[in-house]
């Protein structure tokens, strides 16, 4: 069992930056790929970014590539999402999740955090 706790609730202006953190508790964090997903009101949950167990592999949704960076610190059992050049359309609840597979599909993720709100004003 893995418990995930996100932090970094934020209200920022368009063009600003915000860093989300996700702390993991429980089983071996370093054995999991970690992903970030988001869900805007009235929309389905969508993939944002994934990082493999070692941190050497990352993959991003086209909508955030070049603006967001996912990273992890296995010594601290924490994964991060650095978000730069934020746009109003980035407004959503952001979730971190853990998976045994390096995947962009939500169905491959076994453990989810509670979500944290990010609001970008225009």
C-alpha positions as CSV (number, residue, x, y, z in Angstrom):
1,X,0.0,0.0,0.0
2,X,1.2,3.5,-0.9
3,X,-0.3,6.7,0.4
4,X,0.3,9.9,-1.6
5,X,-0.1,13.4,-0.3
6,X,0.1,16.4,-2.6
7,X,1.0,19.9,-1.6
8,X,1.3,23.2,-3.4
9,X,-2.2,24.5,-3.7
10,X,-1.9,27.7,-5.6
11,X,-3.5,30.7,-7.2
12,X,-1.2,32.3,-9.7
13,X,-1.5,34.7,-12.6
14,X,-1.1,33.7,-16.1
15,X,2.6,33.5,-17.0
16,X,3.5,32.6,-13.4
17,X,5.1,29.5,-11.9
18,X,4.2,27.0,-9.2
19,X,5.7,23.8,-7.9
20,X,3.6,20.8,-6.7
21,X,5.0,18.2,-4.4
22,X,3.8,14.7,-3.7
23,X,5.1,12.8,-0.7
24,X,4.8,9.0,-0.7
25,X,4.3,6.9,2.4
26,X,4.4,3.1,2.7
27,X,5.9,0.6,0.3
28,X,9.1,1.2,-1.6
29,X,8.6,4.5,-3.5
30,X,11.6,4.0,-5.8
31,X,10.0,0.9,-7.3
32,X,7.1,2.9,-8.8
33,X,6.8,5.1,-11.9
34,X,5.1,8.3,-10.8
35,X,2.6,10.3,-12.8
36,X,0.8,13.6,-12.6
37,X,-2.8,14.0,-13.9
38,X,-5.3,16.8,-13.8
39,X,-9.0,17.2,-14.0
40,X,-10.8,20.4,-14.9
41,X,-14.5,21.0,-14.0
42,X,-16.7,19.1,-16.4
43,X,-13.8,17.3,-18.1
44,X,-12.2,13.9,-17.8
45,X,-9.0,13.3,-15.9
46,X,-6.1,13.8,-18.3
47,X,-2.4,12.8,-18.3
48,X,0.1,15.5,-17.6
49,X,3.5,13.8,-17.1
50,X,5.2,10.6,-15.9
51,X,8.7,9.8,-14.6
52,X,10.2,6.3,-14.4
53,X,11.5,4.7,-11.2
54,X,15.0,6.1,-11.5
55,X,14.1,9.5,-12.8
56,X,16.0,8.9,-16.1
57,X,12.9,8.7,-18.2
58,X,10.1,11.3,-18.5
59,X,7.2,11.8,-20.8
60,X,4.8,14.8,-21.1
61,X,1.5,15.6,-22.6
62,X,1.8,17.8,-25.6
63,X,-0.1,20.6,-23.9
64,X,2.5,21.0,-21.2
65,X,5.7,19.9,-22.9
66,X,8.3,22.6,-22.6
67,X,6.5,24.4,-19.7
68,X,6.2,21.6,-17.0
69,X,9.0,19.5,-15.6
70,X,8.5,16.3,-13.5
71,X,11.3,15.2,-11.2
72,X,11.7,12.9,-8.2
73,X,13.9,12.5,-5.2
74,X,13.9,8.9,-4.1
75,X,15.8,9.7,-0.9
76,X,12.9,11.9,0.1
77,X,10.1,9.7,-1.3
78,X,8.8,12.8,-3.2
79,X,7.9,13.6,-6.8
80,X,7.6,17.2,-8.0
81,X,5.9,19.0,-10.9
82,X,7.4,22.4,-11.7
83,X,5.0,24.4,-13.7
84,X,6.1,27.5,-15.6
85,X,4.4,29.8,-18.1
86,X,1.1,28.9,-16.6
87,X,-2.1,29.5,-18.6
88,X,-5.7,29.8,-17.5
89,X,-6.4,26.4,-19.3
90,X,-4.0,24.8,-16.8
91,X,-6.6,25.4,-14.1
92,X,-7.6,22.0,-12.6
93,X,-7.3,19.7,-9.7
94,X,-3.9,18.0,-10.0
95,X,-3.3,14.4,-8.8
96,X,-0.1,12.4,-8.4
97,X,-0.3,8.7,-8.8
98,X,1.9,5.6,-8.6
99,X,2.2,2.8,-11.0
100,X,4.1,-0.4,-11.6
101,X,4.2,0.6,-15.3
102,X,5.7,3.6,-17.0
103,X,2.4,4.7,-18.5
104,X,0.3,7.7,-19.4
105,X,-2.9,5.7,-18.9
106,X,-4.8,6.4,-15.7
107,X,-6.0,2.8,-15.6
108,X,-2.4,1.6,-15.0
109,X,-2.1,3.6,-11.8
110,X,-2.8,1.8,-8.5
111,X,-2.4,4.6,-6.0
112,X,-3.7,8.1,-6.1
113,X,-3.3,11.2,-4.0
114,X,-6.3,13.3,-2.9
115,X,-5.6,16.1,-5.4
116,X,-4.6,19.7,-5.1
117,X,-6.3,22.7,-6.7
118,X,-4.3,24.9,-9.1
119,X,-6.0,28.1,-10.4
120,X,-4.5,30.3,-13.0
121,X,-6.1,33.7,-13.4
122,X,-6.0,35.7,-16.7
